[in-house]
Amino acid sequence: MEFSELLERRTRLRIDGRVIGAFAVFLAVLGVAILPLRSAAKADHRLELQESLAQRYRVTVIGAGILGIRGGQGTIRKPGGIAELRRDGVFGSLVLSGAATNSIHDGKLTVAGPQDFQFSAGEQFYIHSVYVGQDVVTLGLASTREITTPHGTGRLWAALNFFFPESLLANGDTNTVMSALDQWLLPEGMRPVTETAAAPPTPAPAAAPSSPSITAPPTQQSPALPSAAPAAVPAPAAPPAASSSPADLKPGMSRDDVVGLLGAPQREISYGTKSWLEYPGMVVAFDGGQLISVDRSGQPPAEVSLSSDPDGADIYLGDSFVGSAPAKLELPAGNYTFTMRLTGYKDWQRQVQILGGSQINLHAALTK
C-alpha cells in the first residue's frame, strides 16, 4: 500500500472518530437537558390544581360575545357559582382592567391598585378566573350586585392573590390550598375544606368493629336488635318531610337555622341575594340570607327563559343581578319582578306571577 493511501485512510479514521465522539457528546448533553424537564413535568401538578379550583368555584364567563355584539368587557355572559367573603378588608374597583389587587401572605392582607370600595364579610361574588402560577393562586372576583362608591355605581372587580411555597403548588396539594382559600372566600353551600378534612377521624370509630369481634353473639344480643330498630335512623330523617317541624320556621331565620331544623334540602336554587331550599312538599325562600316565606304547595320549579333585543342585557330579579340575556332560570312558584338593562337603552321591567312547573318566555325589545 502506498504512503499517500495510508495517510488518507488515517486521516479519514481521525475525522470519523471526531464525528462519532461529537455525536456522543451531543446525545449525552441532550439527555442531561431533557431528563430533568421530563421529571419536572411529571412532578408538576399546577394545571390539575387549577382545574380542580375552577370546578369548585364554577367559573363565570365574562366579556363580549362574537364580534363584540353581546356587551362589553365586563358583561356577565354566563353566571357560574357564587362565593361568599368571610373576612373584612378586601377592596374592589369599578374598572375591570384596573381591578384592586389583594395579596395574602401567611394570612396577612396587603392591597394595591384602585381602592374604590372596601367589602365586608358576607359580600357575594362570581369567580370569573382562576390561575395557578409558580408560587401564587389568583382568583378574579366580580360582585354579584351593583354597588355605590364615592367614584360611581356599578359592578366591582377585585383580584385575590394567595401565595404558597412553590413545591406545594407543584405537588398539587389541593387540601392545603383550598383550606387557605376557604378562610377568605367560600363557595355557597359548601363547608370549609378544613372541616371536611376533619371528618376522617370518624373512620376511627370504624376501627371499633375490631371490638365487635362479635363476642356479642355469646351474650346472645338479639335483644340488641330491638334497640337496632330505633337505630334505624329514618325516624330522624323524617323531620325534613314532617309537616310539624315547618311550624317552627320563623321569618328572619338563616339558612343554617333551617337546615339544622329540617336537614339537608333536596335541591338549592340561588340567584343573587335570593335563594330557595326545596324539601318534599315545601319550598323555603330566603332574601339576603334570611327566611322570608314558606310555600307548602309542593309544586315543582318553573323554567323562565329570558332574551333581549339587542342581546346582552343585564337581567335583574328584584334588585339582584342574575345574569345576561339570553338566559334560563329555574324559579319556585311566586310573584317576581324582572328587569333588563343595557347601556344606551331604557330599562325593561315586568312583574310576573309564576306557577309551579310552568314554562315562561320573556323577551325584552329594548328601546333608546
Phi and psi in degrees as a GROMACS rama.xvg file:
@    title "Ramachandran Plot"
@    xaxis  label "Phi"
@    yaxis  label "Psi"
@TYPE xy
-72.1351  154.662  GLU-2
-59.7209  -41.6121  PHE-3
-62.7512  -35.7374  SER-4
-70.7872  -40.0561  GLU-5
-62.6141  -41.9696  LEU-6
-61.8611  -40.9467  LEU-7
-65.2126  -41.8966  GLU-8
-66.1693  -40.8799  ARG-9
-62.813  -41.0806  ARG-10
-63.5096  -41.9339  THR-11
-63.0177  -41.2468  ARG-12
-63.4472  -39.4331  LEU-13
-62.3576  -43.7126  ARG-14
-64.1986  -45.3651  ILE-15
-60.6599  -39.9983  ASP-16
-64.2118  -40.6365  GLY-17
-64.3268  -41.6149  ARG-18
-62.4424  -46.992  VAL-19
-62.6873  -42.4414  ILE-20
-63.0227  -44.1219  GLY-21
-63.1938  -39.4471  ALA-22
-66.1138  -39.2975  PHE-23
-63.3172  -43.3071  ALA-24
-61.8702  -40.7669  VAL-25
-60.3589  -44.3788  PHE-26
-64.1558  -39.9382  LEU-27
-63.1568  -46.3439  ALA-28
-63.2056  -42.5782  VAL-29
-60.5038  -41.7112  LEU-30
-63.5452  -42.8961  GLY-31
-63.1782  -35.2331  VAL-32
-75.0714  -36.8608  ALA-33
-82.6374  -39.561  ILE-34
-59.1697  -45.3571  LEU-35
-61.4652  -35.9669  PRO-36
-65.1057  -40.071  LEU-37
-65.5857  -45.6294  ARG-38
-65.8978  -36.6144  SER-39
-65.9339  -40.1753  ALA-40
-63.2292  -38.6975  ALA-41
-67.2392  -34.4177  LYS-42
-82.6861  -12.3965  ALA-43
-92.8883  118.672  ASP-44
-116.823  24.9563  HIS-45
-62.3121  -41.1107  ARG-46
-64.5281  -40.6719  LEU-47
-63.7593  -40.6843  GLU-48
-62.5347  -42.7454  LEU-49
-61.516  -41.8577  GLN-50
-66.0563  -38.7151  GLU-51
-62.7456  -42.5538  SER-52
-67.3426  -39.0836  LEU-53
-62.6522  -39.0458  ALA-54
-68.674  -39.4896  GLN-55
-63.9958  -40.1676  ARG-56
-90.4495  -9.31506  TYR-57
49.0478  74.5236  ARG-58
-56.6222  134.953  VAL-59
-82.5564  139.511  THR-60
-93.1051  125.948  VAL-61
-124.23  167.412  ILE-62
110.1  172.235  GLY-63
-72.4376  152.57  ALA-64
-83.5689  -158.52  GLY-65
-58.5101  129.249  ILE-66
60.5272  14.9015  LEU-67
71.3641  20.8039  GLY-68
-92.9562  4.94234  ILE-69
-120.223  46.7556  ARG-70
104.132  178.029  GLY-71
-95.6832  -166.653  GLY-72
-59.6847  -35.9522  GLN-73
-95.9071  15.6069  GLY-74
-75.8475  134.355  THR-75
-81.7458  107.878  ILE-76
-86.5422  -38.2934  ARG-77
-145.485  102.532  LYS-78
-64.5228  140.182  PRO-79
-109.469  -143.167  GLY-80
-75.0606  166.209  GLY-81
-115.603  136.84  ILE-82
-121.062  146.926  ALA-83
-110.747  132.124  GLU-84
-70.9305  135.053  LEU-85
-108.493  -6.53941  ARG-86
-136.601  153.368  ARG-87
-79.646  164.317  ASP-88
109.352  -13.4535  GLY-89
-77.6693  137.819  VAL-90
-109.387  153.164  PHE-91
-130.6  165.282  GLY-92
-133.579  159.62  SER-93
-77.4245  -16.0636  LEU-94
-108.668  124.354  VAL-95
-63.2529  -43.2573  LEU-96
-68.9646  -17.6557  SER-97
-123.709  43.8659  GLY-98
-61.7863  145.555  ALA-99
-61.6474  136.442  ALA-100
-105.499  117.161  THR-101
-109.134  111.776  ASN-102
-107.142  134.1  SER-103
-119.833  112.939  ILE-104
-114.015  119.31  HIS-105
50.9023  39.8714  ASP-106
83.918  -5.09075  GLY-107
-100.194  136.405  LYS-108
-102.74  132.377  LEU-109
-127.359  146.202  THR-110
-122.521  137.928  VAL-111
-134.482  159.986  ALA-112
86.0408  -173.309  GLY-113
-59.2075  137.329  PRO-114
-126.376  74.4672  GLN-115
-75.2276  -25.7853  ASP-116
-158.966  138.997  PHE-117
-102.075  123.516  GLN-118
-81.0965  151.368  PHE-119
-105.222  158.864  SER-120
-56.4467  138.258  ALA-121
104.684  -15.9068  GLY-122
-63.4804  142.548  GLU-123
-108.164  145.192  GLN-124
-137.409  152.602  PHE-125
-89.8704  145.421  TYR-126
-101.181  112.195  ILE-127
-100.186  -7.26524  HIS-128
-158.625  147.572  SER-129
-133.992  130.622  VAL-130
-140.658  132.623  TYR-131
-112.829  114.186  VAL-132
-103.834  -157.586  GLY-133
-61.816  -47.2661  GLN-134
-137.773  19.7002  ASP-135
-141.763  145.957  VAL-136
-114.859  122.452  VAL-137
-114.653  130.705  THR-138
-114.84  130.207  LEU-139
-93.5913  126.052  GLY-140
-112.883  143.311  LEU-141
-132.898  126.901  ALA-142
-63.6733  144.891  SER-143
-78.7556  -9.03727  THR-144
-132.714  162.693  ARG-145
-82.4517  137.331  GLU-146
-124.855  137.16  ILE-147
-87.2792  125.245  THR-148
-124.015  170.273  THR-149
-60.7593  -17.1721  PRO-150
-105.064  4.09511  HIS-151
137.91  -179.848  GLY-152
-119.269  137.557  THR-153
166.861  -175.627  GLY-154
-71.4318  141.275  ARG-155
-105.842  148.355  LEU-156
-123.783  146.419  TRP-157
-153.883  157.721  ALA-158
-122.086  134.89  ALA-159
-111.269  119.634  LEU-160
-107.768  119.418  ASN-161
-108.592  122.386  PHE-162
-99.3064  135.424  PHE-163
-135.522  162.241  PHE-164
-60.802  142.224  PRO-165
-57.9273  -40.3319  GLU-166
-63.8816  -33.6548  SER-167
-65.3491  -43.1592  LEU-168
-70.4809  -38.9278  LEU-169
-62.3747  -34.1741  ALA-170
-80.3214  -7.4523  ASN-171
65.4807  43.1145  GLY-172
-73.7485  82.5201  ASP-173
-59.8986  -45.4609  THR-174
-61.9547  -44.8847  ASN-175
-64.1917  -42.026  THR-176
-66.1912  -49.5958  VAL-177
-64.056  -35.9527  MET-178
-61.3757  -42.2328  SER-179
-67.9435  -41.8334  ALA-180
-66.3839  -39.0917  LEU-181
-65.7817  -21.2972  ASP-182
-67.7545  -21.296  GLN-183
-109.906  -38.3697  TRP-184
-143.593  118.868  LEU-185
-118.644  125.507  LEU-186
-58.1174  138.079  PRO-187
-58.5332  134.857  GLU-188
82.4799  2.81865  GLY-189
-111.182  153.841  MET-190
-93.1015  149.868  ARG-191
-56.8405  144.597  PRO-192
-59.9638  -31.1207  VAL-193
-60.9061  -38.6251  THR-194
-69.6919  -40.5928  GLU-195
-64.9425  -39.2244  THR-196
-67.203  -24.8675  ALA-197
-73.1394  -11.017  ALA-198
-65.7553  -32.9614  ALA-199
-50.6692  -31.3755  PRO-200
-54.2875  -27.1268  PRO-201
-64.4388  -31.6762  THR-202
-57.003  -23.933  PRO-203
-56.8413  -44.7358  ALA-204
-54.7977  -28.0295  PRO-205
-62.5299  -23.907  ALA-206
-68.3062  -19.3224  ALA-207
-60.3205  -25.1306  ALA-208
-51.5381  -19.1072  PRO-209
-65.6775  -33.1454  SER-210
-66.9612  -40.6104  SER-211
-72.9851  53.7097  PRO-212
-72.5789  48.87  SER-213
11.4595  56.9736  ILE-214
-70.262  -8.17026  THR-215
-63.7625  -39.2539  ALA-216
-54.3372  -42.8088  PRO-217
-56.4601  -36.7837  PRO-218
-75.4111  1.15553  THR-219
50.5517  63.1588  GLN-220
-86.7647  42.3885  GLN-221
-63.8245  -29.6558  SER-222
-58.8649  -25.9096  PRO-223
-66.0366  -17.9239  ALA-224
-63.9455  -41.7491  LEU-225
-56.1281  -42.2722  PRO-226
-66.5838  -24.4744  SER-227
-67.1478  -25.987  ALA-228
-63.619  -48.3192  ALA-229
-60.4749  -31.6921  PRO-230
-69.0582  -10.1355  ALA-231
-71.7798  75.9366  ALA-232
-58.3459  11.6008  VAL-233
-52.639  -28.1634  PRO-234
-59.4302  -50.6264  ALA-235
-63.95  -28.6163  PRO-236
-69.6085  -19.5947  ALA-237
-65.7229  -33.1844  ALA-238
-48.6582  -37.246  PRO-239
-54.7535  -36.6498  PRO-240
-90.3737  -11.4885  ALA-241
-68.9256  142.652  ALA-242
-88.7641  -7.50268  SER-243
-78.8697  -42.2371  SER-244
-64.8052  -35.1376  SER-245
-55.8419  -23.6946  PRO-246
-63.2133  -22.4969  ALA-247
-82.0041  -6.16033  ASP-248
-73.3385  135.411  LEU-249
-133.321  145.769  LYS-250
-55.6001  140.889  PRO-251
95.5711  -11.3783  GLY-252
-65.8544  150.253  MET-253
-86.0844  168.347  SER-254
-58.9477  -43.3182  ARG-255
-63.0277  -36.2136  ASP-256
-61.162  -44.58  ASP-257
-67.9264  -44.4673  VAL-258
-64.1969  -36.5114  VAL-259
-63.9423  -31.0812  GLY-260
-85.0838  -42.4146  LEU-261
-105.154  -11.4906  LEU-262
90.8629  -178.848  GLY-263
-66.9046  138.073  ALA-264
-75.39  161.078  PRO-265
-67.8872  -34.3409  GLN-266
-157.53  152.36  ARG-267
-129.906  132.804  GLU-268
-120.714  132.392  ILE-269
-135.386  134.282  SER-270
-139.96  111.547  TYR-271
60.6494  -128.173  GLY-272
-85.1444  -6.35198  THR-273
-99.0023  142.294  LYS-274
-151.441  158.898  SER-275
-136.94  135.934  TRP-276
-107.206  125.801  LEU-277
-103.146  120.769  GLU-278
-117.707  164.224  TYR-279
-55.9266  117.311  PRO-280
74.6607  13.3127  GLY-281
-160.25  143.478  MET-282
-127.825  127.168  VAL-283
-104.526  124.989  VAL-284
-104.898  140.312  ALA-285
-126.719  150.539  PHE-286
-138.861  124.917  ASP-287
63.7396  27.5255  GLY-288
82.6367  5.45473  GLY-289
-120.659  140.435  GLN-290
-63.5526  130.01  LEU-291
-118.788  -25.9364  ILE-292
-162.473  161.184  SER-293
-131.757  123.386  VAL-294
-106.488  117.239  ASP-295
-103.886  17.3915  ARG-296
-72.6246  -21.5997  SER-297
74.7618  13.4432  GLY-298
-78.9256  144.154  GLN-299
-70.2797  162.681  PRO-300
-64.7575  156.552  PRO-301
-95.5904  156.389  ALA-302
-106.785  120.466  GLU-303
-113.353  118.752  VAL-304
-100.633  128.206  SER-305
-122.633  134.714  LEU-306
-141.384  162.408  SER-307
-141.412  157.113  SER-308
-129.113  108.774  ASP-309
-73.9008  164.67  PRO-310
-63.6599  164.322  ASP-311
93.8742  5.60711  GLY-312
-65.6583  142.298  ALA-313
-73.5088  134.806  ASP-314
-104.408  130.334  ILE-315
-119.221  134.568  TYR-316
-106.496  104.678  LEU-317
66.0172  -122.588  GLY-318
-99.9693  1.85583  ASP-319
-98.9308  129.355  SER-320
-73.1275  131.642  PHE-321
-124.164  -4.61656  VAL-322
151.444  -171.362  GLY-323
-122.273  143.045  SER-324
-72.463  142.195  ALA-325
-80.3422  151.608  PRO-326
-155.614  159.77  ALA-327
-124.413  133.672  LYS-328
-122.014  145.768  LEU-329
-105.375  123.712  GLU-330
-134.629  139.017  LEU-331
-66.3204  163.992  PRO-332
-58.5881  143.793  ALA-333
157.114  -177.472  GLY-334
-101.154  130.677  ASN-335
-133.959  152.006  TYR-336
-113.616  119.274  THR-337
-105.402  135.11  PHE-338
-129.562  136.469  THR-339
-120.013  131.91  MET-340
-130.139  137.196  ARG-341
-144.204  132.646  LEU-342
-55.2764  129.681  THR-343
92.5465  -3.32882  GLY-344
-125.753  158.193  TYR-345
-73.9749  148.178  LYS-346
-64.5907  143.08  ASP-347
-111.862  130.121  TRP-348
-139.806  139.168  GLN-349
-140.315  140.1  ARG-350
-101.779  125.412  GLN-351
-129.539  134.987  VAL-352
-95.1524  122.037  GLN-353
-106.993  130.503  ILE-354
-96.9794  143.484  LEU-355
-58.2438  137.947  GLY-356
78.823  0.0867317  GLY-357
-86.1684  166.191  SER-358
-120.291  124.365  GLN-359
-126.51  136.529  ILE-360
-115.127  123.439  ASN-361
-119.009  122.722  LEU-362
-121.949  125.772  HIS-363
-103.757  112.33  ALA-364
-90.714  97.2234  ALA-365
-75.9031  141.594  LEU-366
-122.588  153.937  THR-367
